[in-house]
């Protein structure tokens, strides 16, 4: 499969995630869109790792582990981000009974 397909799919996923972050007001959907953008980057890392490994002239047809190692660390950071983000959303819901991010402006005063 050519690398162009991976790039196009990753670009589409990242664009959908960015549009979701910029247009939505629900905090849970915003976090889901951020995760979608992280997964688009993970897809590109694995695809470019495989492309680089195969172009190096190795006799093995398996993908290189460099990109997969970075993806593992990105997934660990994303899991930590989700746990902290959901804790913030739960506390926000307990205080203002909504997960609309526009209500966060009231917390300044």
MMTF fields as JSON, N, C-alpha, C and O atoms, coordinates in Angstrom:
{
  "mmtfVersion": "1.0.0",
  "mmtfProducer": "UNKNOWN",
  "numBonds": 435,
  "numAtoms": 436,
  "numGroups": 109,
  "numChains": 1,
  "numModels": 1,
  "chainsPerModel": [1],
  "groupsPerChain": [109],
  "chainIdList": ["A"],
  "bondAtomList": [4, 2, 8, 6, 12, 10, 16, 14, 20, 18, 24, 22, 28, 26, 32, 30, 36, 34, 40, 38, 44, 42, 48, 46, 52, 50, 56, 54, 60, 58, 64, 62, 68, 66, 72, 70, 76, 74, 80, 78, 84, 82, 88, 86, 92, 90, 96, 94, 100, 98, 104, 102, 108, 106, 112, 110, 116, 114, 120, 118, 124, 122, 128, 126, 132, 130, 136, 134, 140, 138, 144, 142, 148, 146, 152, 150, 156, 154, 160, 158, 164, 162, 168, 166, 172, 170, 176, 174, 180, 178, 184, 182, 188, 186, 192, 190, 196, 194, 200, 198, 204, 202, 208, 206, 212, 210, 216, 214, 220, 218, 224, 222, 228, 226, 232, 230, 236, 234, 240, 238, 244, 242, 248, 246, 252, 250, 256, 254, 260, 258, 264, 262, 268, 266, 272, 270, 276, 274, 280, 278, 284, 282, 288, 286, 292, 290, 296, 294, 300, 298, 304, 302, 308, 306, 312, 310, 316, 314, 320, 318, 324, 322, 328, 326, 332, 330, 336, 334, 340, 338, 344, 342, 348, 346, 352, 350, 356, 354, 360, 358, 364, 362, 368, 366, 372, 370, 376, 374, 380, 378, 384, 382, 388, 386, 392, 390, 396, 394, 400, 398, 404, 402, 408, 406, 412, 410, 416, 414, 420, 418, 424, 422, 428, 426, 432, 430],
  "bondOrderList": [1, 1, 1, 1, 1, 1, 1, 1, 1, 1, 1, 1, 1, 1, 1, 1, 1, 1, 1, 1, 1, 1, 1, 1, 1, 1, 1, 1, 1, 1, 1, 1, 1, 1, 1, 1, 1, 1, 1, 1, 1, 1, 1, 1, 1, 1, 1, 1, 1, 1, 1, 1, 1, 1, 1, 1, 1, 1, 1, 1, 1, 1, 1, 1, 1, 1, 1, 1, 1, 1, 1, 1, 1, 1, 1, 1, 1, 1, 1, 1, 1, 1, 1, 1, 1, 1, 1, 1, 1, 1, 1, 1, 1, 1, 1, 1, 1, 1, 1, 1, 1, 1, 1, 1, 1, 1, 1, 1],
  "groupList": [{"groupName": "UNK", "atomNameList": ["N", "CA", "C", "O"], "elementList": ["N", "C", "C", "O"], "formalChargeList": [0, 0, 0, 0], "bondAtomList": [1, 0, 2, 1, 3, 2], "bondOrderList": [1, 1, 2], "singleLetterCode": "X", "chemCompType": "L-PEPTIDE LINKING"}],
  "groupTypeList": [0, 0, 0, 0, 0, 0, 0, 0, 0, 0, 0, 0, 0, 0, 0, 0, 0, 0, 0, 0, 0, 0, 0, 0, 0, 0, 0, 0, 0, 0, 0, 0, 0, 0, 0, 0, 0, 0, 0, 0, 0, 0, 0, 0, 0, 0, 0, 0, 0, 0, 0, 0, 0, 0, 0, 0, 0, 0, 0, 0, 0, 0, 0, 0, 0, 0, 0, 0, 0, 0, 0, 0, 0, 0, 0, 0, 0, 0, 0, 0, 0, 0, 0, 0, 0, 0, 0, 0, 0, 0, 0, 0, 0, 0, 0, 0, 0, 0, 0, 0, 0, 0, 0, 0, 0, 0, 0, 0, 0],
  "groupIdList": [1, 2, 3, 4, 5, 6, 7, 8, 9, 10, 11, 12, 13, 14, 15, 16, 17, 18, 19, 20, 21, 22, 23, 24, 25, 26, 27, 28, 29, 30, 31, 32, 33, 34, 35, 36, 37, 38, 39, 40, 41, 42, 43, 44, 45, 46, 47, 48, 49, 50, 51, 52, 53, 54, 55, 56, 57, 58, 59, 60, 61, 62, 63, 64, 65, 66, 67, 68, 69, 70, 71, 72, 73, 74, 75, 76, 77, 78, 79, 80, 81, 82, 83, 84, 85, 86, 87, 88, 89, 90, 91, 92, 93, 94, 95, 96, 97, 98, 99, 100, 101, 102, 103, 104, 105, 106, 107, 108, 109],
  "secStructList": [7, 7, 2, 2, 2, 2, 2, 2, 2, 2, 2, 2, 2, 2, 2, 2, 2, 2, 2, 2, 2, 2, 2, 7, 7, 5, 2, 2, 2, 2, 2, 2, 2, 2, 2, 2, 2, 2, 2, 2, 2, 2, 2, 2, 2, 2, 2, 2, 2, 2, 2, 2, 2, 2, 2, 6, 6, 7, 1, 7, 7, 1, 7, 7, 2, 2, 2, 2, 2, 2, 2, 2, 2, 2, 2, 2, 2, 2, 2, 2, 2, 2, 2, 2, 2, 2, 2, 2, 2, 2, 2, 2, 2, 2, 2, 2, 1, 7, 7, 5, 4, 4, 4, 4, 4, 4, 4, 4, 7],
  "xCoordList": [0.85, 0.0, 0.895, 1.815, 0.65, 1.5, 1.321, 0.283, 2.356, 2.34, 1.324, 0.881, 0.954, -0.001, -1.355, -2.026, -1.756, -3.044, -3.019, -3.986, -1.914, -1.777, -1.778, -2.403, -1.068, -1.016, -2.398, -2.796, -3.133, -4.467, -5.41, -6.152, -5.379, -6.246, -5.896, -6.783, -4.61, -4.191, -4.564, -4.986, -4.41, -4.798, -6.294, -6.725, -7.091, -8.54, -8.926, -9.766, -8.316, -8.612, -8.203, -8.928, -7.028, -6.572, -7.47, -7.764, -7.911, -8.795, -10.145, -10.692, -10.681, -11.955, -11.802, -12.676, -10.691, -10.445, -10.286, -10.791, -9.579, -9.37, -10.674, -10.936, -11.485, -12.779, -13.652, -14.361, -13.6, -14.371, -13.923, -14.757, -12.615, -12.108, -12.503, -12.858, -12.445, -12.711, -14.19, -14.541, -15.069, -16.477, -17.368, -18.447, -16.952, -17.821, -17.639, -16.589, -18.706, -18.65, -18.699, -18.433, -19.03, -19.099, -17.681, -16.94, -17.315, -15.943, -15.598, -14.454, -16.542, -16.278, -15.989, -15.075, -16.736, -16.493, -15.163, -14.471, -14.795, -13.503, -12.369, -11.403, -12.472, -11.439, -11.399, -10.32, -12.555, -12.575, -11.912, -11.237, -12.094, -11.466, -9.954, -9.202, -9.508, -8.068, -7.473, -6.379, -8.177, -7.719, -7.689, -6.798, -8.64, -8.648, -7.428, -6.84, -7.051, -5.852, -4.591, -3.683, -4.531, -3.375, -3.286, -2.19, -4.428, -4.419, -4.001, -3.389, -4.319, -3.858, -2.336, -1.699, -1.761, -0.302, 0.317, 1.365, -0.32, 0.176, 0.188, 1.136, -0.856, -0.915, 0.228, 0.845, 0.515, 1.63, 2.974, 3.85, 3.149, 4.411, 4.676, 5.791, 3.664, 3.841, 4.062, 4.896, 3.329, 3.481, 4.867, 5.499, 5.343, 6.675, 7.776, 8.827, 7.554, 8.533, 8.654, 9.758, 7.525, 7.55, 8.195, 8.977, 7.873, 8.455, 9.968, 10.71, 10.424, 11.854, 12.574, 13.676, 11.959, 12.578, 12.688, 13.694, 11.651, 11.681, 12.622, 13.204, 12.781, 13.671, 15.14, 16.021, 15.412, 16.79, 17.408, 18.607, 16.617, 17.139, 17.243, 18.054, 16.452, 16.495, 15.827, 14.835, 16.342, 15.71, 14.391, 13.628, 14.108, 12.867, 11.761, 12.021, 10.546, 9.416, 8.582, 7.519, 9.037, 8.281, 8.618, 9.668, 7.718, 7.928, 8.963, 9.142, 9.64, 10.606, 9.908, 8.73, 10.625, 10.013, 10.162, 9.612, 10.894, 11.09, 9.769, 9.441, 9.025, 7.746, 6.751, 5.975, 6.772, 5.847, 6.177, 5.28, 7.443, 7.837, 7.341, 6.848, 7.469, 6.942, 5.431, 4.882, 4.755, 3.301, 2.909, 1.926, 3.671, 3.376, 3.458, 2.579, 4.489, 4.615, 3.528, 3.049, 3.141, 2.056, 0.75, -0.044, 0.527, -0.696, -0.698, -1.755, 0.467, 0.552, 0.231, -0.506, 0.788, 0.509, -0.966, -1.577, -1.537, -2.949, -3.841, -4.862, -3.472, -4.267, -4.209, -5.218, -3.037, -2.921, -3.728, -4.357, -3.709, -4.475, -5.965, -6.691, -6.424, -7.856, -8.258, -9.323, -7.444, -7.821, -7.886, -8.804, -6.928, -6.96, -8.117, -8.806, -8.326, -9.411, -10.777, -11.643, -10.982, -12.271, -12.475, -13.603, -11.405, -11.535, -11.946, -12.772, -11.373, -11.757, -13.208, -13.939, -13.63, -15.015, -15.987, -17.034, -15.658, -16.537, -16.648, -17.744, -15.535, -15.589, -16.35, -17.07, -16.199, -16.941, -18.44, -19.25, -18.815, -20.232, -20.807, -21.963, -20.013, -20.499, -20.733, -21.652, -19.898, -20.022, -21.084, -21.852, -21.137, -22.051, -23.115, -23.911, -23.163, -24.182, -24.271, -25.358, -23.129, -23.054, -21.62, -20.68, -21.457, -20.116, -19.845, -18.975, -20.583, -20.388, -19.172, -19.111, -18.205, -16.972, -17.166, -16.295, -18.276, -18.529, -18.812, -18.617, -19.265, -19.505, -18.207, -18.223, -17.101, -15.818, -15.412, -14.609, -15.932, -15.649, -16.159, -15.602, -17.216, -17.744, -16.835, -16.932, -15.95, -15.066, -13.932, -13.208, -13.776, -12.741, -13.07, -12.168, -14.35, -14.753, -14.963, -15.307],
  "yCoordList": [-1.172, 0.0, 1.235, 1.321, 2.185, 3.385, 4.275, 4.262, 5.035, 5.927, 7.056, 7.641, 7.365, 8.452, 8.171, 9.095, 6.919, 6.575, 6.829, 7.331, 6.48, 6.727, 8.225, 8.68, 8.982, 10.432, 11.048, 11.895, 10.629, 11.182, 10.839, 11.696, 9.579, 9.172, 9.917, 10.352, 10.064, 10.773, 12.254, 12.842, 12.845, 14.242, 14.431, 15.405, 13.489, 13.587, 13.45, 14.203, 12.491, 12.316, 13.54, 13.976, 14.09, 15.264, 16.463, 17.237, 16.624, 17.75, 17.611, 18.599, 16.4, 16.188, 16.519, 17.146, 16.095, 16.397, 17.884, 18.405, 18.573, 20.008, 20.783, 21.712, 20.407, 21.069, 20.819, 21.716, 19.615, 19.309, 20.109, 20.559, 20.298, 21.081, 22.542, 23.189, 23.062, 24.485, 24.842, 25.988, 23.885, 24.24, 23.749, 24.302, 22.743, 22.178, 22.898, 23.476, 22.846, 23.456, 22.436, 22.773, 21.2, 20.147, 19.66, 19.295, 19.656, 19.31, 17.861, 17.571, 16.956, 15.552, 15.363, 14.62, 16.011, 15.916, 16.556, 16.069, 17.623, 18.255, 17.299, 17.194, 16.599, 15.626, 14.464, 13.956, 14.032, 12.97, 13.419, 12.626, 14.673, 15.194, 15.332, 15.121, 15.677, 15.72, 14.325, 14.16, 13.324, 11.941, 11.509, 10.762, 11.966, 11.655, 12.247, 11.615, 13.459, 14.075, 13.315, 13.14, 12.866, 12.073, 10.75, 10.299, 10.133, 8.883, 9.106, 8.226, 10.258, 10.569, 10.675, 10.199, 11.29, 11.389, 10.01, 9.707, 9.18, 7.823, 7.026, 6.289, 7.171, 6.484, 6.912, 6.076, 8.199, 8.677, 8.189, 7.848, 8.151, 7.66, 6.209, 5.856, 5.386, 3.977, 3.835, 3.036, 4.595, 4.499, 4.956, 4.299, 6.067, 6.546, 5.65, 5.511, 5.045, 4.108, 2.895, 2.428, 2.393, 1.253, 1.64, 0.869, 2.829, 3.269, 3.428, 3.022, 4.008, 4.21, 2.873, 2.689, 1.959, 0.66, -0.149, -0.822, -0.087, -0.831, -0.201, -0.911, 1.116, 1.772, 1.629, 1.935, 1.173, 0.989, -0.271, -0.499, -1.085, -2.277, -3.473, -4.366, -3.511, -4.633, -5.852, -5.696, -7.05, -8.241, -8.612, -9.404, -8.064, -8.376, -7.453, -6.307, -7.941, -7.138, -6.578, -6.005, -6.731, -6.189, -4.713, -4.244, -4.005, -2.571, -2.353, -3.192, -1.22, -0.858, -0.566, -0.209, -0.716, -0.536, 0.885, 1.203, 1.744, 3.107, 3.873, 4.451, 3.877, 4.574, 3.965, 4.676, 2.64, 1.975, 2.286, 2.348, 2.479, 2.854, 4.26, 4.498, 5.191, 6.538, 6.507, 7.227, 5.673, 5.56, 5.052, 5.515, 4.105, 3.595, 4.718, 4.827, 5.551, 6.638, 7.695, 8.276, 7.947, 8.9, 8.362, 9.125, 7.061, 6.482, 6.539, 6.708, 6.401, 6.52, 7.946, 8.16, 8.914, 10.319, 10.638, 11.38, 10.086, 10.323, 9.721, 10.309, 8.568, 7.967, 8.824, 8.993, 9.364, 10.259, 11.532, 12.046, 12.034, 13.245, 12.996, 13.854, 11.839, 11.516, 11.411, 11.9, 10.793, 10.654, 12.01, 12.258, 12.885, 14.225, 15.039, 15.749, 14.934, 15.677, 15.252, 16.095, 13.956, 13.494, 13.898, 14.164, 13.949, 14.434, 15.905, 16.318, 16.687, 18.106, 18.237, 19.077, 17.417, 17.485, 17.096, 17.725, 16.079, 15.665, 16.778, 17.065, 17.405, 18.514, 19.706, 20.384, 19.967, 21.063, 20.754, 21.646, 19.504, 19.139, 19.218, 19.6, 18.863, 18.952, 20.392, 20.675, 21.31, 22.707, 23.48, 24.234, 23.3, 24.131, 23.329, 23.912, 22.009, 21.124, 21.229, 21.149, 21.406, 21.442, 21.143, 21.395, 20.604, 20.379, 21.312, 21.036, 22.409, 23.416, 24.261, 24.816, 24.363, 25.076, 26.589, 27.299, 27.093, 28.539, 28.958, 30.121, 28.035, 28.344, 28.506, 29.011, 28.092, 28.244, 29.707, 30.033, 30.576, 32.003, 32.571, 33.535, 31.971, 32.446, 32.105, 32.728, 31.132, 30.741, 31.75, 31.664, 32.692, 33.71, 34.69, 35.253, 34.886, 35.911, 35.33, 36.055],
  "zCoordList": [0.0, 0.0, 0.0, 0.813, -0.885, -0.936, 0.291, 0.954, 0.564, 1.727, 1.559, 2.547, 0.322, 0.074, 0.714, 1.172, 0.749, 1.365, 2.866, 3.439, 3.489, 4.929, 5.226, 6.184, 4.389, 4.597, 4.437, 5.237, 3.412, 3.187, 4.333, 4.812, 4.773, 5.89, 7.167, 7.901, 7.43, 8.629, 8.554, 9.55, 7.392, 7.217, 7.421, 8.039, 6.894, 7.07, 8.545, 9.037, 9.252, 10.679, 11.492, 12.385, 11.17, 11.906, 11.632, 12.542, 10.384, 10.043, 10.744, 11.235, 10.795, 11.498, 12.98, 13.578, 13.563, 14.97, 15.229, 16.224, 14.326, 14.518, 14.37, 15.134, 13.398, 13.241, 14.471, 14.926, 14.998, 16.204, 17.406, 18.193, 17.566, 18.697, 18.553, 19.538, 17.346, 17.152, 17.143, 17.422, 16.829, 16.685, 17.822, 18.03, 18.551, 19.584, 20.909, 21.19, 21.725, 23.044, 24.153, 25.307, 23.843, 24.845, 25.139, 24.226, 26.41, 26.79, 26.467, 26.116, 26.575, 26.284, 24.798, 24.44, 23.946, 22.507, 22.145, 21.251, 22.814, 22.56, 22.902, 22.147, 24.031, 24.381, 23.398, 23.095, 22.894, 21.897, 20.602, 19.946, 20.23, 19.015, 19.19, 18.238, 20.376, 20.638, 20.523, 19.982, 21.024, 20.895, 19.432, 19.027, 18.646, 17.217, 16.521, 15.644, 16.914, 16.334, 16.743, 15.931, 17.99, 18.424, 17.661, 17.329, 17.387, 16.631, 15.182, 14.576, 14.624, 13.268, 13.236, 12.296, 14.246, 14.331, 14.542, 13.972, 15.349, 15.56, 14.264, 13.995, 13.462, 12.18, 11.278, 10.617, 11.244, 10.419, 10.934, 10.14, 12.232, 12.782, 12.395, 12.011, 12.495, 12.131, 10.625, 10.199, 9.821, 8.364, 7.922, 7.094, 8.461, 8.068, 8.619, 7.994, 9.773, 10.3, 9.388, 9.108, 8.933, 8.015, 6.688, 6.131, 6.176, 4.909, 5.037, 4.144, 6.126, 6.327, 6.486, 5.97, 7.189, 7.438, 6.149, 5.923, 5.295, 4.045, 3.028, 2.209, 3.064, 2.108, 2.494, 1.69, 3.702, 4.143, 3.554, 3.712, 2.884, 2.233, 3.138, 2.892, 4.165, 5.093, 4.451, 3.738, 4.685, 4.098, 4.767, 4.213, 5.933, 6.633, 6.14, 5.774, 6.13, 5.653, 6.792, 6.553, 8.005, 9.136, 9.299, 8.86, 9.93, 10.146, 11.236, 12.119, 11.162, 12.194, 13.503, 13.525, 14.575, 15.887, 16.419, 17.474, 15.715, 16.212, 16.284, 17.321, 15.201, 15.192, 16.149, 16.787, 16.249, 17.16, 18.615, 19.455, 18.914, 20.274, 20.608, 21.711, 19.662, 19.886, 20.056, 20.891, 19.264, 19.37, 20.749, 21.328, 21.277, 22.618, 23.648, 24.503, 23.587, 24.551, 24.359, 25.333, 23.118, 22.87, 23.453, 24.004, 23.334, 23.896, 25.419, 26.027, 26.044, 27.502, 27.933, 28.895, 27.219, 27.541, 27.29, 28.059, 26.228, 25.933, 27.011, 27.369, 27.527, 28.601, 29.861, 30.546, 30.167, 31.325, 31.098, 32.023, 29.878, 29.557, 29.707, 30.209, 29.28, 29.399, 30.854, 31.231, 31.676, 33.082, 33.779, 34.561, 33.506, 34.105, 33.529, 34.261, 32.224, 31.588, 32.082, 32.315, 32.245, 32.759, 34.212, 34.625, 34.987, 36.364, 36.373, 37.188, 35.472, 35.38, 34.939, 35.462, 33.986, 33.513, 34.626, 34.775, 35.4, 36.508, 37.539, 38.023, 37.88, 38.847, 38.28, 39.012, 36.992, 36.37, 36.393, 36.646, 36.131, 36.151, 37.561, 37.74, 38.55, 39.94, 40.362, 41.131, 39.86, 40.276, 39.507, 40.103, 38.19, 37.39, 36.665, 35.928, 36.845, 36.273, 34.75, 34.177, 34.111, 32.653, 32.233, 32.987, 31.028, 30.492, 29.318, 28.492, 29.241, 28.204, 28.568, 29.665, 27.661, 27.983, 28.032, 28.535, 27.527, 27.628, 29.064, 29.415, 29.894, 31.3, 32.081, 33.203, 31.512, 32.208, 32.348, 33.222, 31.53, 31.641, 32.968, 33.493, 33.5, 34.784, 35.941, 36.998, 35.774, 36.859, 37.073, 38.065, 36.158, 36.3, 37.432, 38.053, 37.692, 38.656, 40.018, 40.952]
}
